[in-house]
Amino acid sequence: FLGKERRVARTSGSCVGESKRKIERFSLDKAVEALSVYKDMPRTAYLKVMKTLYKKENRVAFLAMPEDRKIEWMNSIADGSFRDYE
């Protein structure tokens, strides 16, 4: 019986570790790092994109999409056509 509890505890711990890694993968720091590549982005566009990246769903999408889509997505945020659905 004790052996089984220990196994469960280890499994729970590994799940927590996996969750933490997943959270870190989509952290705001990672999104800012990915955004900093675009040095020629105008300041107002940068600030609008940053504001959008505060929402986790937007960060996950941004970090997962290919570069050409990132550029289109950031342009839509900058020109106001992006719709952030709740």
Secondary structure, DSSP 8 states (H G I E B T S, - for coil): -HHHHHHHHHHHHHHHHHHHHHHHHT-HHHHHHHHTT-TTS-HHHHHHHHHHHTSHHHHHHHHHS-HHHHHHHHHHHHHT------
